[in-house]
């Protein structure tokens, strides 16, 4: 179950004690109905079959490229990801991290600016 892996990674990385962010790999589908994968192996199979894609791959590949999905495919433990321009991952952070600027409305640079602030 995904929440188990996140809890385990949070403990391994000692996130409550460190200034670090856990990047959550993001995926999307073009299918209206899709059964949520129950494991990483099932998710990888769905990627290989083309029923899932890395998030915004066809529209904005720079937004999630630093996640390094090729490395993620075989990773069994968390690995370091370096910030790059235009990176806008989904993250798990400590409660006392810099806040997301809620003045952003509409589309554009909201998540990018927050990730830059975190970096």
Secondary structure by P-SEA (a helix, b strand, c coil): caaaaaaaaaaaaccccccbbbbbbbbbbccccccccccaaaaaaaaaacccccccccccccccccccccccccccbbbbbbbcccbbbbbcccccccccccccccccaaaaaaaaaac
